[in-house]
Amino acid sequence: MDNWDVEVARVYHERTKHSYGSVRRSARTLDWTTKPSPYKEYPGIPLEPLPRELDRLLRLGAGVVLKRRGYEFRTYSSAGALYPIEVYVATADGLFHFHPRDLGLRRLRAALTSTSNPDGRLAAEARNSAAAASLNFEMQAEG
């Protein structure tokens, strides 16, 4: 068996896929009273405004674009409106979390300096990983 054996994938899919009946046989339903917050929060960290060069990209790419009947819809879809995707931005100024409802950044880590990182190892790693770009994005699924 190699990684390109399509038949193995097809057999696995057929054995594990949902059908109209299997979904209805499952007694599990969503408990809306224990629904997690749709936003990752960092209490105590002030919100910073979006830099002009990132405003449009983050606002239209990952922000809340519609509010209806108590739901806040982001630009990308999510099963059950649970939105497990978080956007992090790394620049020379530090590491930030983008808050899609508040449309701002929260600084999670300041820029690495010789004072904050005396051995210079983290600063060197940051420079190496960002060598080809002045801005890095990371999207992370929670859960």
C-alpha positions as CSV (number, residue, x, y, z in Angstrom):
1,M,0.0,0.0,0.0
2,D,1.3,3.5,-0.9
3,N,0.1,7.0,-0.3
4,W,-1.5,7.1,-3.7
5,D,-3.7,4.0,-3.2
6,V,-7.1,5.6,-3.9
7,E,-9.1,2.4,-3.2
8,V,-8.0,2.4,0.5
9,A,-9.2,6.0,0.9
10,R,-12.5,5.1,-0.8
11,V,-13.1,2.1,1.5
12,Y,-12.3,4.3,4.6
13,H,-14.7,7.0,3.3
14,E,-17.5,4.5,2.7
15,R,-17.2,3.0,6.2
16,T,-17.1,6.3,8.1
17,K,-19.2,8.7,6.1
18,H,-22.5,10.1,7.4
19,S,-25.8,9.4,5.7
20,Y,-29.2,11.0,6.2
21,G,-30.2,8.2,8.5
22,S,-26.9,8.1,10.6
23,V,-27.2,11.8,11.4
24,R,-30.7,11.4,12.6
25,R,-30.0,8.2,14.6
26,S,-27.4,10.0,16.7
27,A,-29.0,11.3,19.9
28,R,-26.4,14.0,20.2
29,T,-27.6,17.5,19.6
30,L,-26.0,20.8,20.2
31,D,-26.5,22.2,23.7
32,W,-26.8,25.9,23.0
33,T,-26.6,26.8,26.7
34,T,-23.0,25.6,26.8
35,K,-21.9,27.1,23.4
36,P,-18.4,28.5,23.7
37,S,-17.7,32.1,23.1
38,P,-17.1,32.7,19.4
39,Y,-14.2,35.0,20.2
40,K,-10.8,34.3,21.7
41,E,-10.4,36.9,24.5
42,Y,-7.2,38.2,26.1
43,P,-8.5,40.0,29.3
44,G,-6.3,42.9,30.4
45,I,-4.5,43.4,27.1
46,P,-5.6,46.6,25.5
47,L,-6.9,46.7,21.9
48,E,-4.7,48.5,19.5
49,P,-6.1,50.0,16.2
50,L,-5.5,48.2,13.0
51,P,-2.5,49.6,11.1
52,R,-3.6,51.3,7.9
53,E,-1.9,48.8,5.7
54,L,-3.7,45.8,7.4
55,D,-7.1,47.4,8.0
56,R,-8.8,46.4,4.8
57,L,-7.2,42.9,4.7
58,L,-8.1,41.9,8.2
59,R,-11.5,43.6,8.3
60,L,-12.7,42.1,5.0
61,G,-10.8,38.9,5.3
62,A,-11.6,37.8,8.8
63,G,-13.8,40.4,10.5
64,V,-17.5,40.4,11.4
65,V,-19.4,41.5,8.3
66,L,-23.0,40.9,9.2
67,K,-25.1,40.9,12.4
68,R,-28.5,39.2,12.3
69,R,-30.8,37.7,15.0
70,G,-28.1,37.7,17.7
71,Y,-25.5,36.1,15.4
72,E,-22.3,37.8,14.1
73,F,-21.2,36.4,10.8
74,R,-17.5,36.5,9.7
75,T,-16.3,36.6,6.2
76,Y,-15.6,32.9,6.2
77,S,-18.2,30.2,7.0
78,S,-18.2,28.0,10.0
79,A,-20.3,25.0,11.0
80,G,-22.7,26.0,13.8
81,A,-21.3,29.6,13.8
82,L,-18.6,28.4,16.2
83,Y,-15.8,30.0,14.3
84,P,-12.8,28.1,15.6
85,I,-10.3,30.0,13.4
86,E,-8.2,32.7,15.0
87,V,-5.9,35.1,13.1
88,Y,-2.5,36.0,14.5
89,V,-0.2,38.6,12.9
90,A,3.6,38.7,13.4
91,T,5.5,41.9,12.5
92,A,8.8,43.5,13.5
93,D,6.8,45.2,16.3
94,G,5.6,41.9,17.9
95,L,3.0,39.1,17.8
96,F,-0.7,40.2,17.7
97,H,-4.1,38.5,17.9
98,F,-6.8,40.0,15.6
99,H,-10.2,40.4,17.2
100,P,-12.8,40.1,14.5
101,R,-15.7,41.9,16.3
102,D,-13.6,44.7,17.8
103,L,-11.6,45.0,14.6
104,G,-8.3,45.6,16.4
105,L,-5.1,43.9,17.5
106,R,-4.0,42.8,20.9
107,R,-0.2,42.6,21.4
108,L,0.6,39.2,22.8
109,R,4.4,39.6,22.6
110,A,6.5,42.7,22.2
111,A,9.3,42.9,19.6
112,L,12.2,40.7,20.5
113,T,15.1,42.9,21.7
114,S,18.5,42.1,23.2
115,T,17.0,43.3,26.6
116,S,13.9,41.0,26.5
117,N,15.9,38.1,25.1
118,P,19.5,38.4,26.3
119,D,20.8,35.2,24.5
120,G,19.4,36.4,21.2
121,R,18.2,33.0,20.2
122,L,14.5,33.9,19.8
123,A,15.3,37.1,18.0
124,A,17.5,35.2,15.5
125,E,14.7,32.6,15.0
126,A,12.2,35.4,14.4
127,R,14.5,37.1,11.9
128,N,15.1,33.8,10.0
129,S,11.4,32.9,9.8
130,A,10.4,36.4,8.6
131,A,13.4,36.8,6.3
132,A,11.3,36.6,3.2
133,A,8.4,38.8,4.4
134,S,7.9,41.8,6.6
135,L,4.5,40.5,7.8
136,N,3.4,36.9,8.7
137,F,-0.1,35.6,9.3
138,E,-1.0,32.5,11.1
139,M,-4.5,31.0,11.2
140,Q,-5.1,28.6,14.0
141,A,-8.1,26.3,14.6
142,E,-9.1,26.1,18.2
143,G,-10.3,22.9,19.7
